Every structure is written in C-alpha cells, then in structure tokens.
Amino acid sequence: MKKLLILLLVLPLLLQAQSVKGTFSPVEDFSYAFLYEATPESASYVNRGQIDEKGNFEIQLDSTLTPGIYKIVYATPPEENNFDFIYDGKEDVAFNFSHANGLVFTASEENKLWSSYLKSIDMVNQTISNYFGKSNSDKKGFKAIFKTLKDTQTAYEELAEGKLVSRFIIANRPYIPEKYETISVYSEHLKAHYLSQVDFSDYLLQSSSYLTDRVTAYVFNMVSNPNNETYEAHIDDVAKAIGDNDSAIKISLLQMLWQNFVSIENNEVANYITDHYLLELAKETNNMVLEDMLISFKNTSIGVVASDFEITSDDKKTSLHQLEGADNYLLIFWSSACGHCLNELPKVKKMVANKPNLQVVAFGLENNDTNWKREIKKYPEFIHQIGLGKWDNPLVKNYGVSSTPTYFLLDASKVIIAKPNSLEDLEVVLKGL
C-alpha cells in the first residue's frame, strides 16, 4: 500500500515533466547538445544530451528549472554556435536544426509564435522595401502596406498575450506612419523609433540575444556606408536609449560594441566608446579588469603616441620620447626567463642588422637583474632598460602586455604604427620599411 501511495504521488510529476529535444543534420557534424540557462550576466550549465546516429537528442527538464531564456550550444566555439529559446515551464520544446535550413521549432507555442512573427514582419518589410525601391508615390498603396504591417503586429500581440514571447514582440513593435511619407522622411522616423520600444531593463530581454542583435543592427546597419561620425552618433543614441538605471546592461552592450570596433580595427570609434562611456562606467562599478583593458588598448592603439618611460644607459638618463636619430623604433617587451624570448631575440637581431634607420628598444621585465645583465651583452646594438617587478611593473598595464615577447613598431615621433602578434608578423612588417 505504501509503494502504491508513493507511485501515485510521483506519477503526476513524471507526467508533467518537460523536455527539450531536437534533430541535428547532417548528423556527422554534431555530437552533443549542451543546455544552459541564460542570465544577463552569464549562462549556467544545466545538462547535455548525446546526439544519436539519427541526429536526435532529448534532455529531460527538471521541475525546478524556472521559466526564462535557455541556450543550446551545439559546437565550438560555443559563443558562435548556439541559439536561444524561450522556456515557459509548461510545454516541451522541440526543433530541427541544420546548416542549410537553420532553426525550425516543431513544438513550443512560445518559440513557434516568435519564429512566425519574425517571418511575417520580414515579409511586410520586404514589401515596404520594394515599394520605396521603385520610387513609388502611390498613396493608396502606401496606406495598404502599412495597414498590413499594423494588422500583423496587432494580431501577433493579441496571440502573444499572457506569454513570455509577448515582451519580445512588443519590443520589436515597428514604426507605422499615420500618413504618406517619402523615403527620406520614413527612414528618419524609422531610425528614431528603432530603439524606443525596447525596455532595456527587462530581465528576459537582457538574458537573450535580442538586445545585442537590436543594438548591433542599429549601430552598423541603420545607415548605408556609415562613417566614424555616424557610428559615434549611433553609439550616443544607444547609450541614451539604455539610460542610466541599469549600469550592468549598459556596460555589457557598450563593451560588446567596443569589442566589435576593436575586431574591425576601428580604433577611433573603439576609443570614443571608452572616452565617452565605458571607462567612467568601469570606474563607477569598480570593474578594474575592464578599466585596465580599456586603458591599455587606448594607450597602444595604432596612431597613438606610445607611453613614455625612463631609460638609463651608462648612468645617463633619457626616455623613449627623447630618443633621436632613427626613422623607426622597435619596442620589445621580453624577459631573460622567457624561453620564447631567448629563441626570438637572436632572430630579431638578424632581421634588423641591415636596417640602420631602425633602433631596437628592449624592455626587460625581470624579478632581478642577474640573468638580464648576462643576456643583454649579446645585443650591444639594442637600447636596454630593465623593468623590475616583472608582471607588476607599471608598463605591463600601460602597454597591455600579456605575454613575452611583445612587439611594437614606432615611427620617429614614437607613434605606434604596427603591433605584430608574432615573429612572422614582425618579419613581414620590417620588410615593408
């Protein structure tokens, strides 16, 4: 009787248990699906499912999992091979995923509704694009198109009422003109409206990729062929739209933009974000890691004058900025305790041997001067300076040195003109002098 009672108590829980399952193709490209619970700050591992020979997997969802945004990671690197989905705690989630066709949800009204909404809105937007692309001035056609857009948005908002997906659909609410507008006027209003419906303080939106995608689209795609002035204006718009009530999401989104501009080597705009927003936010939130990263990048950006430091040679004191007589200077951060350095410095010596207008400045990051004094005798042509404290030396932070050897090529005015990442890169740069 006791066993029967336990079974009767457990059975309803088993029947209510939810799962996430999917099919991946081509099957040979996948092995596991990893499930994470997403938050604004990070993603917490939940479980994994092995993908079988037919491409299928299933993960049972614990009843303690809260509704929210979850993430499936299906390959490495994980930051590039994942997708979000909504879990409402009530329904199973199922999908098909392939490189050819992307993601298609087959179960979960929340996710199917969001996918359907995006497709429907995209179709109407394509119609709008075609209309303006023909330099159309048909006011009846204009009215009909935007009535369709309004009806589509309204219908999906009604369908989503009471669901988590409602917050995404409302955040994505499009601009709908009340009367006929030319393409230039419409574009201006569309841009002004693009971020106005987004609640940047919404935890669900913060946990998803929606805010990142929305902000990225605004900064990079709102205007064709943007210049740096346009980028900076868009960044100002984003910062204003986010507001000052949630510094965490503001830092997250602005740092994402900063990283994008770093990746495309647009140092001017990256440093604009630093100077106008991120550095102050990092200091306000005591985020020393971010602060150091921003400062070191700014100090070592191409086109920036390299940070000065004292050089003592034969008991005479000078500095990097006071050096004269060369067209270029190769600044090397190295260490006598670094095997890579001891291997590369002789090769650098050979590379610069036939370059009389290039001067090497070797800055040794050392705990003491014993081995350093012995090693520098092998390079009498170099200008040497020791930096005691090794990784605690202030220049490590100023120059963002994370490994040795690290190379910087400067012009005669000590402006950074290249930052070779390897000996091979350095060889290519030196050949171009």
Buried (B, 14 or more C-beta within 10 A) or exposed (E): EEEEEEEEEEEEEEEEEBEBBBBBBEBEEBEEBBBBBBEBEEBEEBBBBEBEEEBBBBBEBEEEBEEBBBBBBBBEEEEEEBBBBBBBEEBBBBBBBBEEEEBBBBBBBBBBBBBBBBEBBEEBEEBBEEBBEEEEEEEEBBBEBBEBBEEBBEEBBEBBEEBBBBBBBBBBBBBEBEEBBEEEEBBEBBBEBBBEBBEBEBBBBBBBBBBBEBBBEBBBEBBEEBEEEBBBBBBEBBBEBBEEEBBEBBBBBBBBBBEBBBEEEBBEBBBBBBEBBBBEBBEEBEBEEBBBBBBBBBBBBBEBBBBEBEBEEEEEEBEBBEBEEBEBBBBBBBBBBBEEBBEBBEEBBEBBEEBEEBBBBBBBBBBEEEBBBEBBEEBEEBBBBBBEEBEEBEBBBBBBBEEBBBBBBBBBEBEBBBBBEEBEEBEEBBEEB
